[in-house]
Amino acid sequence: PGVTEDTFKKLTQAYSESAMAPTLQPQDVQYIFLHLDKDRTGSLDEEGFKGVAQALQFSFWIAEKKNPLEQNHPEWYTDDRVLGKCRALVWDLDDSGSTSRLDSFMNGVLLL
């Protein structure tokens, strides 16, 4: 059945107790699990678990989605003006529903 989210949390908690391991916050652990559980079954298969081993070796942070301009002028991001359209192009998902439009575009650029 694979590694469940509960088992994953216990694993990362034990790993974080190591002197050389980066400290993992609970929200970070959940974020990692959700992104490695690609088939959304609530458990990690062998490939997902290998991703865990790789991800835990790095120090990382989760960047805020809202930038200072959006925080100070949210109205610019909620209407249909230029910034609203730019925001949608960057953050909204593409037609497949799994990747942002910017990511899809950059993948195309990188394949050229």
C-alpha positions as CSV (number, residue, x, y, z in Angstrom):
1,P,0.0,0.0,0.0
2,G,2.9,2.4,0.3
3,V,3.8,5.0,2.9
4,T,0.8,6.8,4.4
5,E,0.8,10.4,5.4
6,D,0.8,9.5,9.1
7,T,3.8,7.2,8.6
8,F,5.5,10.0,6.6
9,K,5.0,12.5,9.4
10,K,6.5,10.1,11.9
11,L,9.5,9.4,9.6
12,T,10.1,13.1,9.0
13,Q,9.8,13.9,12.8
14,A,12.4,11.2,13.6
15,Y,14.6,12.5,10.7
16,S,14.4,16.1,12.0
17,E,15.8,15.0,15.4
18,S,19.1,14.2,13.7
19,A,21.7,16.9,14.4
20,M,22.6,17.3,10.7
21,A,19.0,17.3,9.4
22,P,17.1,20.5,8.5
23,T,14.2,21.3,10.8
24,L,10.9,20.6,9.2
25,Q,7.8,22.4,10.2
26,P,4.5,20.4,10.2
27,Q,3.1,22.5,7.3
28,D,6.2,21.8,5.3
29,V,5.9,18.1,5.9
30,Q,2.3,18.1,4.7
31,Y,3.3,20.2,1.6
32,I,6.0,17.7,0.7
33,F,3.7,14.8,1.1
34,L,0.9,16.3,-1.0
35,H,3.3,17.1,-3.8
36,L,5.0,13.6,-3.8
37,D,1.6,11.8,-3.7
38,K,1.1,12.3,-7.4
39,D,-1.7,9.8,-7.8
40,R,-3.6,11.4,-4.8
41,T,-4.1,8.0,-3.1
42,G,-3.0,9.2,0.4
43,S,0.1,7.1,0.3
44,L,3.5,7.2,-1.5
45,D,4.6,4.5,-3.8
46,E,8.2,3.5,-4.3
47,E,8.9,6.4,-6.6
48,G,7.3,8.9,-4.3
49,F,9.2,7.6,-1.3
50,K,12.5,8.0,-3.3
51,G,11.4,11.6,-3.8
52,V,11.1,11.9,0.0
53,A,14.7,10.8,0.5
54,Q,15.8,13.4,-2.0
55,A,13.7,16.2,-0.6
56,L,14.7,15.7,3.0
57,Q,18.4,16.3,2.1
58,F,17.7,20.0,1.4
59,S,16.9,23.0,3.4
60,F,14.0,24.8,1.8
61,W,11.2,27.2,2.5
62,I,7.8,27.8,1.0
63,A,7.5,31.1,-0.7
64,E,4.4,33.3,-0.2
65,K,2.3,33.3,-3.2
66,K,1.3,37.0,-2.8
67,N,4.0,39.5,-3.6
68,P,4.3,43.0,-1.9
69,L,2.4,44.7,-4.7
70,E,-0.5,42.3,-4.4
71,Q,-0.5,42.6,-0.7
72,N,-0.7,46.4,-0.8
73,H,-3.0,46.7,-3.8
74,P,-5.2,43.6,-4.0
75,E,-7.7,45.3,-6.2
76,W,-5.2,45.3,-9.1
77,Y,-5.1,41.5,-8.9
78,T,-8.9,40.9,-8.7
79,D,-10.1,42.9,-11.7
80,D,-9.7,42.3,-15.4
81,R,-7.0,44.9,-16.0
82,V,-3.5,44.1,-17.1
83,L,-2.2,43.0,-13.7
84,G,-5.2,40.7,-13.2
85,K,-4.6,39.1,-16.5
86,C,-0.8,38.7,-15.8
87,R,-1.6,37.1,-12.5
88,A,-3.9,34.6,-14.1
89,L,-1.3,33.8,-16.7
90,V,1.3,33.0,-14.0
91,W,-0.7,31.3,-11.3
92,D,-3.9,29.8,-12.9
93,L,-3.7,26.2,-14.0
94,D,-3.4,25.3,-17.7
95,D,-6.0,23.3,-19.6
96,S,-4.8,20.0,-18.1
97,G,-5.5,21.4,-14.6
98,S,-2.3,20.3,-13.1
99,T,0.4,22.8,-14.1
100,S,0.4,26.6,-14.0
101,R,0.4,28.3,-17.4
102,L,3.8,29.8,-16.7
103,D,5.2,26.3,-15.9
104,S,3.7,25.0,-19.1
105,F,5.2,27.8,-21.1
106,M,8.7,27.4,-19.5
107,N,8.6,23.7,-20.1
108,G,8.0,24.4,-23.8
109,V,10.9,26.9,-23.8
110,L,13.3,24.4,-22.2
111,L,12.4,21.7,-24.7
112,L,13.4,23.9,-27.7
